[in-house]
Amino acid sequence: MRTEDATSPIELLGGISALSGSGSSDTDILYEFIQSQELVSRVDRQLGLGALWSKPENDPVFAYDPSGTIEDLVGHWNRMVRINYDSGSGLIEIRSLAFAPQDATRIAEVIFSESSDMINALNDAAREDALGYAQDELAAAVERLKVARTALTAFRNRTQIVDPVVDMQAQAGLLGNLQAQQAEALIELDILTGSTRSGDPRIDQAERRVTVIEARIQEERRKLGIGNGVEDGEVFADLVGEFERLAVDREFAEQAYIGALAGYDAASADARRQSRYLAAHVLPTSAERAQYPQRLQLLAMVGVFLFLAWSIFVLVSYSLRDRR
């Protein structure tokens, strides 16, 4: 099993490189798949394993009984398809046996083809899962951003104010100007009071000016939500608080959308760049000389077994004779 990760230009600039390596977990899955009933059924449908392995008729030892069940075929598969798995290097060696070299080669080729299809299916499933999760996150972020922007637009339509912060700054500037005029009017009133006699019309005019300025200041302070006297209506402090809350919600939704979009782009790029595939370090080959059954070894094993059985029988016989 090999996994190739193409390195992006950003990773190259950052000095990070991805190297291909063997995926031990995928290799374990492949090892179990080669011994599974599913693969045996697929190969049997394509090649007819019962017919291939039952060619020597009336051979109760090495031939397969075509009338057997799928469980019998799986058991015979484990005899005829030998798997050597090196977990350290991640290499799997398969040796397929048959009564004709071309049949054994065909079995090995179909095993490789079906294993490649299985790995491709795993790769597609992982890609679809990653993309599906990223798409769900992106859809949720888009919906959240729509809701935040709609709420902010509704606030502006209701209050006819684009940015209460800017208006509040303008109102604060106006209040400061009125307070400066109030100070000037009070100074002018004090000067008139100290330099003229009582009943001078200029004093009445200065007092009226101070009263008007104070009333305007009180009204502007009520709009800003400063001091007492706010009975009904919305003051700027409340509007600014609501606007800031909506603005924070929109900003957070925008950041979540940017993050979800970046995650989706990254998942799409990874799905395009990453490739999990099955590499054959040795392609299936055909044998030129039969290596099985190993008759000499079998005869030797049978001879040793018979000798041990005869030895045990002789020992038991002598033991019983000695007891008599």
Buried (B, 14 or more C-beta within 10 A) or exposed (E): BBBBBEEBEEEEEEEEEBEEEBBEEBBBBBBEBBEBEEBBBBBBEBBEBBEBBBBEEEEEEBBBEEEBEEEBBBEBBEEBBEBEBEEEEBBBEBBBBBBEBEBBBBBBBBBBBBBBEBBBEBBEEBBEEBBEEBBEBBEEBBEBBEEBBEBBEEBBEEBEBEEBBEBBEEBBEBBEEBBEBBEEBBEBBEEBBEEEEEEEEEBEEBBEBBEEBBEBBBEBBBBBBBEEEBEEEBBBBEBBEBBEEBBEBBEEBBEBBEEBBEBBEEBBEBBEEBBBEBEEEEEBEEBEEEEBEEEEEEEEEEEEEEEEEEEEEEEEEEEEEEEE
